[in-house]
Amino acid sequence: MKRLGIALGAFAVLMVLTWIMIDDPKIRLAALAILAMFAVRTWSHSRKLQHEAEQGQAGDSADDSRRG
């Protein structure tokens, strides 16, 4: 979770810098949209990994109960 927070914070900093540095509204919105897309992708990948880890732990405990 710490790495996800750092990544999302970096995206937020890049978005603020984009807002400040780019004057043309069309280019600014395009750049912000691209950064937002990558932020959402990063978040969804993190959720996927978290879900897979939970499924793996549930599967391990089910295997242990069958063995014992």
RAFEN-V798031 format. One record per residue. OMEGA is omega in whole degrees, -180 to 180 (* if undefined). Layout:
OMEGA ; OMEGA
//
This chain:
-179 ; 180 ; 178 ; 178 ; 178 ; -180 ; 180 ; 175 ; 178 ; 176 ; 179 ; 178 ; 178 ; 178 ; 178 ; 178 ; 177 ; -180 ; -178 ; -169 ; -174 ; -176 ; -178 ; -175 ; -179 ; -180 ; 179 ; -180 ; 178 ; 180 ; 178 ; 178 ; 179 ; 178 ; 179 ; 178 ; 179 ; 177 ; 179 ; 178 ; 178 ; 180 ; -178 ; 177 ; 178 ; 178 ; 179 ; 179 ; 178 ; 179 ; 179 ; 179 ; 178 ; 178 ; 179 ; 178 ; 179 ; 178 ; 179 ; -179 ; 177 ; 178 ; -180 ; -178 ; 178 ; -178 ; -172 ; *
//
